[in-house]
Amino acid sequence: MSRPADPRQVDVDGHATEIAERGWTVIEDAIEPDLIEALTVELARLERELDVQPADNSFEGHKTLRVYNLLARGQVWWQVPVYSSVLPVVERVLDPGCLVSSLSSINIGPGEVAQPIHADDQLIPIPKPHPPTVCNTMWALTDFTEANGATRVISGTHLADHSPNYGQPYESEPALMKKGSVLVWHGSLWHGGGANGTDRRRVGIAMNYCAGYIRQQENQQLGIPPALVARMPERLKELVGYGIYNGLIGHVDKQLPANLLARSEGPEGAAAMVWDVVG
C-alpha cells in the first residue's frame, strides 16, 4: 500500500478558508506517485474488463468513460476516502461525521464537449445558501489543463441563493492541476467538466462526500457486499455508513451497524446514544 502524504504538510485551515470564501481549493502534490500509478493501472483494467462505454448523455458525457462503485471493485480504492492529505480538509468543511457519497472515475476523452454547469447539491430541496451538505473532490491522475478538460468553476457561487439553470452557458474558469493534486469544493459551487480539445484523455477520480445526515448519492450499504465492508478499516466502515451520526442517526437497535457485519472486528456492545447522554 502507498504511504499517504504527511497531513502536517497540508494547510487544512488555509484550504478550508479558501473553500468558505470562494467555494473551492486545490491541494497540490496531495497524492503519492506510487498510489497514482496503482490507481491508473487498476482503472485501465476495470475499463477494459467491464467494457466501459460512454453513457452518451449531456451530464455523463458522450466521449467520457465512468466507472462507479469503486470501493467494491478492489482494495486499492479503499485508500482514497481516508487519504490523510485530503480527508482532514473535507472534515473541516463538513464534520468528522461525514460519509462517502460516491467514488467513481471520470475519464474525459478527446473531442468531449464541456459538461453543463451545475451544483452537486441542487437536487437537495433546501433553500440556498446553506451550510455545506456536500463536499466533493477530484483527484488528478493526469494533468488537468484548460485544453484537456480541467474542471471549470465559478468562484463565489456556493453563496448564491439559487442553483444554475442546467444547460445555460455561464462564464467560468479552469481549476488547473498538476497530476497528483486534488480539487476540493463546496457542494453548492457552480462547476462542470471542461471540453477536451487534445488527443489525450483527462483522467480523474471523483471522491465525493456528504454530511452524515444527508442521503448518499451511491447506496453504499447495498453497493458494497457486507462481507467486504467487514474487512475494511474502522474509519472506512464509518465513512461508508456503518457508524452513527451525532449519537443517533443510523443506529440499528442502539447498535453500531458495523457490529452486525459478518466477521466484523468493530467494537462490540451497544453504541453510545445521544439519549443516554442527555439523561
C-alpha positions in Angstrom: 0.0 0.0 0.0 1.1 3.6 -0.7 2.1 5.8 2.2 -0.4 8.8 2.5 1.2 12.2 2.3 2.2 13.7 5.6 -1.0 15.5 6.8 1.2 18.0 8.7 2.3 19.3 5.3 -1.3 20.2 4.3 -2.6 23.7 5.4 -6.0 22.5 6.5 -7.1 25.9 7.8 -5.9 27.6 4.7 -7.7 25.3 2.3 -10.9 25.4 4.4 -10.8 29.2 4.4 -10.5 29.2 0.6 -13.5 26.9 0.3 -15.5 29.1 2.6 -14.6 32.2 0.7 -14.5 31.2 -3.0 -16.0 27.7 -2.9 -13.0 25.6 -4.0 -9.3 24.9 -3.4 -6.5 22.8 -4.9 -4.3 20.7 -2.6 -1.1 20.4 -4.7 1.1 17.3 -4.7 -1.5 15.6 -2.5 -1.1 12.0 -3.7 1.9 9.8 -3.5 3.2 8.9 -7.0 3.0 5.1 -6.4 -0.7 5.4 -5.5 -1.3 7.4 -8.6 0.3 4.7 -10.7 -1.6 1.9 -8.9 -5.0 3.7 -9.4 -4.2 4.4 -13.0 -3.3 0.8 -13.7 -6.4 -0.5 -11.9 -8.7 1.9 -13.6 -7.5 0.9 -17.0 -8.0 -2.8 -16.1 -11.6 -2.1 -14.9 -12.5 -0.1 -18.0 -11.2 -2.9 -20.2 -12.7 -5.8 -18.3 -16.1 -4.1 -17.7 -16.1 -2.9 -21.4 -17.0 0.6 -20.2 -18.6 2.8 -22.8 -19.8 6.4 -22.7 -23.2 6.9 -21.2 -24.0 9.3 -24.1 -25.9 11.9 -22.3 -25.2 15.6 -21.6 -24.2 15.1 -18.0 -22.1 12.0 -18.1 -20.7 12.8 -21.5 -20.6 11.4 -25.0 -16.9 10.6 -25.0 -16.3 10.1 -21.3 -15.8 6.8 -19.5 -17.1 6.4 -16.0 -16.8 3.5 -13.5 -19.0 3.7 -10.4 -19.0 1.9 -7.0 -15.2 1.7 -6.9 -15.0 0.7 -3.3 -16.5 -2.6 -4.2 -14.0 -3.2 -7.1 -10.7 -3.6 -5.3 -8.8 -2.8 -2.1 -6.6 -0.2 -3.8 -9.6 2.1 -3.8 -10.0 1.8 0.0 -7.1 4.2 0.4 -8.9 7.1 -1.4 -11.7 8.1 1.1 -9.4 8.1 4.1 -6.4 9.7 2.5 -4.7 11.8 5.1 -3.8 14.8 2.9 -7.4 15.2 1.8 -9.9 13.9 4.4 -9.0 16.5 7.1 -9.9 19.3 4.7 -13.3 17.6 3.9 -13.9 17.0 7.6 -13.3 20.7 8.2 -15.9 21.7 5.6 -18.5 19.1 6.7 -17.5 17.5 10.0 -15.9 14.2 11.2 -19.3 12.5 10.9 -19.3 12.9 7.1 -20.0 10.0 4.7 -18.7 8.7 1.4 -21.4 9.8 -1.1 -19.8 8.2 -4.1 -16.5 7.1 -5.5 -16.2 6.9 -9.3 -13.8 7.7 -12.2 -14.2 10.4 -14.9 -12.1 9.7 -17.9 -12.7 12.5 -20.5 -11.8 11.5 -24.0 -10.6 13.6 -26.9 -13.4 15.6 -28.5 -15.6 15.7 -25.5 -17.7 18.8 -25.1 -18.0 20.8 -21.9 -20.4 19.4 -19.2 -23.3 21.7 -18.4 -22.6 23.9 -15.3 -24.3 22.5 -12.3 -24.2 22.3 -8.5 -23.7 18.9 -6.8 -26.4 19.7 -4.2 -29.0 21.2 -6.4 -31.3 18.2 -6.1 -31.4 18.6 -2.3 -34.6 20.6 -1.7 -33.5 23.1 0.9 -33.1 26.9 0.5 -29.8 28.4 -0.6 -27.3 29.5 0.6 -27.0 26.9 3.3 -24.2 25.2 5.3 -22.3 22.6 3.2 -24.2 19.3 2.9 -21.8 18.0 0.2 -18.1 18.4 -0.2 -16.6 16.8 -3.3 -13.1 16.2 -4.5 -11.4 15.4 -7.8 -8.1 13.5 -7.8 -5.9 14.3 -10.9 -4.4 11.1 -12.3 -3.2 13.2 -15.3 -2.5 16.9 -15.6 -5.7 19.0 -15.7 -5.3 21.8 -18.3 -7.7 24.2 -19.9 -7.1 22.3 -23.2 -7.9 18.8 -21.9 -11.0 19.5 -19.9 -10.0 20.7 -16.4 -13.0 21.1 -14.1 -14.4 24.6 -14.7 -15.6 26.6 -11.6 -17.4 29.8 -10.9 -15.9 31.2 -7.7 -18.3 32.5 -5.1 -21.4 30.8 -6.4 -21.6 28.5 -3.4 -23.1 31.6 -1.7 -25.8 32.1 -4.3 -29.4 31.9 -3.4 -30.2 29.5 -6.3 -28.7 26.8 -8.4 -27.6 27.3 -12.1 -30.1 26.6 -14.9 -29.0 23.3 -16.4 -27.7 23.8 -20.0 -27.4 27.6 -19.7 -24.0 28.9 -20.6 -22.0 30.7 -17.8 -18.6 32.2 -17.7 -16.2 30.0 -15.7 -12.5 29.4 -15.2 -10.5 26.1 -15.3 -9.2 24.7 -12.0 -5.8 23.9 -13.3 -4.0 21.0 -11.6 -0.8 19.0 -12.0 -1.0 15.2 -11.8 -1.2 14.2 -8.2 -3.2 17.3 -7.0 -6.7 17.3 -5.6 -9.5 19.8 -6.2 -11.9 20.2 -3.2 -15.1 22.1 -3.4 -18.3 23.1 -1.6 -21.3 21.2 -3.0 -23.1 24.4 -3.9 -20.4 25.6 -6.1 -21.4 26.0 -9.8 -19.0 23.9 -11.9 -18.7 21.4 -14.7 -16.2 19.3 -16.5 -14.4 21.1 -19.3 -14.1 20.3 -23.0 -11.2 18.1 -24.2 -9.6 19.6 -27.3 -6.5 17.5 -27.1 -5.7 14.0 -28.4 -5.2 12.5 -24.9 -7.5 11.6 -22.1 -8.0 13.6 -18.9 -8.4 11.1 -16.1 -9.7 11.9 -12.6 -11.2 10.2 -9.6 -14.4 11.8 -8.2 -14.2 11.1 -4.4 -17.4 12.7 -3.1 -18.6 13.1 0.5 -21.8 14.3 2.1 -22.8 15.3 5.6 -23.8 12.4 7.9 -27.5 13.5 7.9 -27.7 13.5 4.0 -28.6 10.5 1.9 -25.5 9.2 0.0 -25.5 9.5 -3.8 -24.4 5.9 -4.2 -26.1 3.5 -1.9 -23.0 2.2 -0.1 -24.9 -0.3 2.1 -26.3 -2.2 -0.9 -23.5 -1.4 -3.4 -20.7 -2.9 -1.3 -21.2 -6.5 -0.1 -21.3 -6.6 3.8 -18.6 -9.3 3.9 -16.3 -6.9 2.1 -17.1 -4.0 4.4 -16.3 -6.3 7.3 -12.7 -6.3 6.1 -12.4 -2.6 5.8 -10.5 -0.4 8.4 -12.8 1.0 11.0 -12.7 4.6 9.7 -13.6 3.5 6.2 -16.6 1.5 7.7 -17.8 4.7 9.3 -17.4 6.7 6.1 -19.4 4.2 4.1 -22.3 4.4 6.6 -21.7 1.8 9.3 -21.3 4.2 12.1 -23.8 6.6 13.7 -24.0 10.4 13.3 -24.2 12.6 16.4 -25.0 9.6 18.6 -28.3 8.9 16.9 -28.6 8.8 13.1 -28.1 5.4 11.5 -28.2 3.1 14.6 -29.7 -0.4 14.5 -31.5 -1.2 17.8 -29.0 1.0 19.6 -26.1 -0.9 18.0 -23.4 0.3 15.6 -24.3 -1.0 12.2 -20.7 -2.3 12.0 -21.4 -4.7 14.8 -23.9 -6.6 12.6 -21.4 -7.3 9.8 -20.2 -10.8 9.2 -16.7 -11.2 10.7 -16.8 -7.6 11.9 -13.9 -6.6 14.1 -15.6 -3.5 15.2 -16.4 -2.6 18.8 -18.9 -4.8 20.5 -21.9 -3.8 22.5 -24.4 -1.0 22.3 -23.4 2.3 20.8 -23.2 5.4 22.9 -26.6 7.0 22.0 -27.5 10.7 22.4 -30.5 9.7 24.5 -28.1 8.2 27.1 -26.1 11.4 27.2 -29.0 13.7 27.8 -30.3 11.5 30.7 
